[in-house]
Structure formats: C-alpha cells, structure tokens
Amino acid sequence: MTTKKKDRVFFLSKALNRVFFVVNVLKYKENQEASKIFPNKQLKQHSDDVHLLMQLAEAATSEADWANAIFHWRQVYDAYPSSQIGKQARRRLNQALINRAMQLRRLGILDQTEGLVEEVLGIMPGNARALTEYAELATARGNWTTAIERWQAVLDAVQHEKDADKYKKIFSRAVGKLREAQICAAAMSLKEGVPDTEGAFLLAALQGSLVPIKPVIKLDPETTAEMRAARILIDLRSEPTCEKLAKYVIQVRWGKAVASALYQLTCPIAEVVNNSSLKNLHIDTTTLSAWLVIRAASILYADADNKDSIQHSISTTEATLRMGIHDPIAKEILIDTYIRTWNYNEVFSIYSTLDSPSVYCSLQYANVLNQLGRNEEAKEVLFELLSKNPFNWAIFNSLLRMNSYLNIFDRLEEHALKFSEKAIEPIEIINAFQMMSSLGLCDRSLSFLFQSGLPEQVGELNPSIAQRLCETLASTYLSQARYAESLYWSNKGIILSGAAENKKTQNLLSLRFEATHKCGLNDLASKTSKKIIGVGKMTTRQSYLASLSEKNFSRAWKIKTDNQDSIGIKLAFSEKYHSDGPTYHHINGRKILVFSIGGVGDQIRLLSILPDLLRHLQPRQTTVTCDPRLASLLEHSIPGIRTIAVTEYRGVASEAIFLERNNVPNHSAVRMVNNEAYKAAEDHDLVLNIIEFFRTLRPSVDSFKDSSHYLRPRSRLKNKWRARIHALGAKPKIGFSWRSGLMTMSRWHEYTRLIDWIELLLREDIEIVNLQYDLSSDERRLLGKLRPEALNRWPDLDLKNDLEDLAALSSALDVVIGPCTTITELAAAAGASVIYTATNAGGNWRTREPEGTDLFFPNMKMVFPQTPGSKEELVKISLKELDTLLEATPN
C-alpha cells in the first residue's frame, strides 16, 4: 500500500472514530435526535464510505430500529452486491426484514408485512423464520386454507435442516398451528354450508392430522345429524385444540339441539330418553371429555332461569368432577350457579381448592366478598390480580366500581399512569387509555393515545384492533358529551369494518345510536337502530329508546315488557301473569297484583297511570308493589289501593336480602320481587307489570292524561311546610337540585355541577331551598359561602328518605329546578311548577310539542340546550324560563 493510501485510510479511521465518539457522547447525554443527525451529516461528506454505512446499520439493528436498519443494510448491499461485505449485508437485511415484518404484524399492518416476507423468500425460499412469519400472516388473516399450506411448508423446511435441535421451537409451534388451522378450516366449511355438514368432513380433516383419532361411540347410519355431531365432538376429546370447534358446533351451528344430544350421550345422571337413535350406544363415561359434558349441561341449564334448571346444572357438573376429571371450567360453572342461588359457602369452598384460579374465578370470588360487605378483602384480591394482569380492563373496571365506597382513586390512578408508560402492543395502549379516561383523566388519556400514533394508523391496524380502538374513542367522547367526536369515531369504526358483522360492529352502531339520540337527531337514530337490527339483536334499552324517540309508544311499551325485570316477573308468575295489553274485559271485577319496576323516580312516573287504571278498568282490588319510601304516600293519594313494600335489589346481596327473597323461584325476578310479594300472588287473580297498562291506556301522545297532582301529601304535612316556607320571607322560593345521587365518571357529563349555577346562587331576588341530599365537601363549601342559609335549614328533614315530607315541601315552593331524578319527578307529581334540566336531548321523547311540557306532568317545563352537552346554554335557558314562570306567578 502506498504512503498516500495509508494516509487516506488513517485519516478516515480517525474521522470515523471522531464521529462515533461524538455519537456516543450525545447518546450518553440522552440527546437522541442529535445523535442521529450528526452521523447523517458526516455521511453526506463520506457517502461512499462502507464502514460508516455499516456502523449506522449496526446501530439501528442494536436499537431494534428495524425500519432504519433495513434502509442502511440495503444501502450497503446495493453498494457491494457481489462482495463478502454485500453477502453479510444481505443476511443482516433479511433478518431486519423478518423482524420488521413481525413488528408490523403485531400492529395489524398486514399488507406491508407480506411484502417484506416475500422479499426474503424470493432470495431464500427455504428460510425457516421467513416461512414461519409467512404462515403467521395467513393465520392472522384467518385464511385457513393458505395457513395450512404455509405451516406445512414450515414443517417440511425444518425437517430438512441438518441442525434439527436449533429448530425445535419452530417445529413445535408449526405442529400446533397446523392443527389449529385444520380445525378452523373445517369449522369455516361447516359455517359456509359445504356438503355433509353433519361432521364427516370435520372428522376426516382431523383424522388426517398428526394425531389419529379413534372413534369412541358407534351409531346407526340413520342417526340424526345432531347425534353424529355430538359423537364427533366426543371423538375429539383428546385434541387440545378441539375447544374452538366444539364451542362453534354447540353454540353456533346447532345450538341446543346438539347440546341436548351431547348431554344425552355423556351425562351419567341423565335419564336417557327412549330414542331409536340411541340404541346400540356404548359409552365409557370415564373417558369422555369433561369440557364437552360441562358445556352441554351449561348450555341446556345455566341459561334457564329457575331453581330446578340451575340444580340440574350443579348436579351435572358435580357428577363430571366425580369422574376424577377436574376441569377448571367445571368449577367456574359451579361458582356461577352457586352465586345465582346465593350459596356463598360453596363458592368459598370451591375457590379454596383452586391452585391457580383463573381471572374469571377470581373476579367472581371478589364479587361475592364485595356483596357480603367484605370490601377490603375484595379490594386486595382484585389488586393482586391486577398486578399480575396489569392491562386487564375487566379487573380494573371492577375496582373502579368499588371506588365510590372505598376511596381507592389514587391507587387506581397510580396504576393507570404507571402502566401506560409500559404499554407497547396496540391492545395494551388501548386498555391503558381506557383506564385513564375512566378515571376522568380525559385530556391526559387522549394526549397519551394520540402520541402513541394509533389513531393515525387506525386504517392500517388489524381490523379487530381498529374496531376496538374506534369503539373506545367513541365511548370516551360520548361519556364527555362530545357527541360530534363520538359520531366521527363510531362511523370510522363502522366504515373500517366493511361488511363484517360482529359484536364490535354492533357496539359501534350502538354508540352511534346513543350519540344521535342524545343530540336529538331522531331520523338518524332511527336509521341506526334499523342497522343494528340488521347486524344483530338490539339491546332492549336501545330498541326502547329508538321507539320512544319516534314517539311510537305502542311499540315502546311492548319492548319494555320484554326487559330483564319484566321477563323475571313473567317467569315467576307464569300461570297468573297477563300480557298483551289488559282491557276492561280482563281486569273488571278481579283482584290484581301490579309490580312497579325501576328506581324510585321511575316508579313515581309509571305509577301515575293508577288513577286512570282504576277509573277505566275497574278491578275489584288492586295491590301495588313500590319502594318502601313511597308506600304511605301512595296509599293516601289513591284511596282503595294496597301497597307491598319492595326494596329494589341492585346486586349487593346480604343475609337480610337473601331471607327476604329466598322463596322467589326465579333469579332474574328477585330485583323487583320479594317473599311477601311472591306469596301475595296466591290471593290475587292476575299478576301484571305496570308497563302492561301503558299498552292499553297510553298507546299514543294524545292518550297521556294530566297526572300533575296524583300524589297528595297529608294536610297536616302540607300545612306544616307552607308555614315553614312562608316564614322564609316574601321572595319567591326556588327548590334546587343539580345532579343524581348516583354519580359515576360516565354520568358526570349527564348532569350539571353546582358551580355551573353560580348566576342563580348570586341572585338576591329569590330564596334558594336546597333539595340535594348528598352534598360533597366541595359543594357544601361553595353553598356555604354563597348561600349559607340553604345549608341544614331544617335538620329534621331527611331529603333522601322522607318522601312524603319532601312532596309536601315541593308543593309549597314557587318553582323547583332539577334534572331527571326522584326529587324532580316527586315535585312534579305533587303539583309543583318544575323546570326539568337535561344536558342532552335523550329525554326529548317526554316533551309535548309545541308547549314544551312533559307528557306525564304538564306542570313540568322541559329544557334542553340547543348545543347538546352545553351546560352553559342549559343554565342560561333555564334561568330565562325561571324568569318567565316568576313573572306569570301572582305575588
């Protein structure tokens, strides 16, 4: 080498050393951006320097920056394609391409992934890693036929490798994935209705796989399709991947018919029916799959809501466990059924036998502890579970529901913020976002999500993840009353789903329906509701709201009688229950037991139909169930009726609750039925849900009657409260509440805050009477500064429980202002002038146009902001309405 060349090499070496010394210093100082810019500047000056290119490629590779690694290794390879350096660069380029493909596949960006893998296979067609990634791609797309071919190619390639030990993991994964693809391909063939759908194709596909399957049961050739399907499922008992197929066949393809056949074939305690298709049947029950037995039993019985059916499910599952096959799913089913029968000692007993309880079992166990008032124990179980599953939304949400009485907000916030920094996979990012937004950290959660880049990449993500992202964003914006953004993301998710019909599509349509309904866009809400029906079954609530928004009351009441409470009542009193709209012919001269449903505010509104019922249908005796706080007021207001006090059961069980309802034979009825009400049915001719009378007496807008004074407090109470109100002076007396007592993060935007009403509180021409019974410390402090006289004005009045006193007080006030709560409904039913405040148009169905008054109580003025969700507008319109009412009221 000449002296001149040596000098040049020496100079370049020193220059490169200087470059990478500076780069390392910059990295040490955490100036990552500068560390990237500096070598690129040097690269422009030495663009033909292969060593610099390789150093940049190595740096990107070491940082797993696969996009830049591909770029720089490709530069090296293009510069020296035939040299040893080029061959080395090609190998490193292939590795970077495969790693980048894996990264993109996990993000759901599948089209770009395929191009990267195909580039590698074009050069190295037998590369095991590239073939594996190619097969993973087909699996991710659910293209099972292609997946079978590609996984088989992986096995073929690995089997021909000299160093077999090196590829053990790939071989093992390929075996499992090939079998899964075969099963899923068979299931898809069933779904698409290929010939011989009874299962011969399935059996042939699986018998041709790596593990031969020997039939356990032989059936006659003329056996029913359901029996043949059941036999195939039993034949697959030893296949660890048969669960997907079994679940599909039982729950989707044939449903209860196959479940029934399977139950007959497998259940050792069942009385097998005398069926010709069961002749010559020989079964060794100890060899049967517990998974199949249990699921057949659960499908048949766990969904049938009565004590006998639940006991069948328990007996079947226990019998399976006695076989010596301890399937954890069996214990999950037992825990479920014992919870439904309030047999909590058995729940504790089963849970104690679980070495590694599933998330589901642990959640159920914590739920039982919580219902029994052992809140601290439940909290610790859930937090321990959350530490092992930090991104699990179900666990986090269970703790969130406990926050209202355990004050664990700070701990939940710490968890959400800590793990949001560790979220890498898209589903982890989405769950972390949902955790933060559920805590009310809306701005921070949205900033976190958009900084992750997922919303911008939504069109490139895996369709399922994209739908979940859109659903979460739409739900978050909806809870913040940001209806335009909610509509945007629900529509985005629906568009991305294409023609797919799945639960997420239905959820997105439901969110769009909620947003359009609350915006008062009734035409769009109606169209959306029809689309939901096209995709899948609408929830009862959505169907009900859709019918109400169209003011199709006849259909709305019919739907309402099919909700969970109503169905529970029907099942509990099937022999005496009357549906399809009771008429004079059905009711006249008979003793009827009427069940009211919902919370106290709902009951006040719905029971307003009682005077009309008695007048037009003329029953001989009417007994009505209601909240204990309403019973005395109702009996005094409507002479001739009797009441049975039933406290609404909201899932928080206790020994007292159990003793009140342990004779009710139907679990879904216990929310509105107790032992006294169930026993009372024996002495009545008919049992009805209060909604049934709306079908007869309130089928249209014009059929609604004025019920504004149907609740009549006793004279002594009215006189007492008139005197107290009169003593406050000559100014108009304004009763005031601003929110519900049941507040969650998602409900805050449905109601106003006390501070929103600062203009009302500062007015000196009126006297404020506080009707809000559960003041927070902040609310108490603010009210104490601006209206100290409104605090603890009458210590002997319990605003939450003394409803007859509250009705008398309300009727003595000049105006009552409040949202849709028990307080407002009670004031309107007692005859007070009421301003109903709503942040959105969700309650617009109750409005009689053009008067703008309530259909049930015409003395209640309905007020909605022109911009849905705008509390500022709502307050402004409400105060204007208050002035109008005060001007019309004589001094």
MORA-V29207 format. One record per helix or strand of 3 or more residues. SS is the DSSP state (H for helix, E for strand). FROM is the first residue (numbers start at 0). LEN is the number of residues. Records with the same first field share a line. If there is no record, write none. Layout:
# MORA-V29207
SS=FROM-LEN, FROM-LEN
This chain:
# MORA-V29207
H=2-26, 31-14, 49-13, 65-14, 83-24, 109-14, 127-14, 143-16, 163-28, 199-8, 224-11, 241-12, 255-11, 275-3, 284-3, 289-13, 306-16, 327-13, 343-9, 358-13, 374-14, 392-14, 408-12, 425-13, 441-11, 457-3, 462-17, 482-15, 502-17, 521-14, 539-10, 552-8, 563-9, 583-4, 599-18, 627-10, 654-7, 666-3, 674-9, 689-8, 700-3, 714-12, 744-6, 753-8, 776-10, 787-3, 802-10, 821-8, 840-6, 870-18
E=590-5, 620-6, 640-5, 685-4, 731-5, 765-5, 814-4, 833-5, 859-5
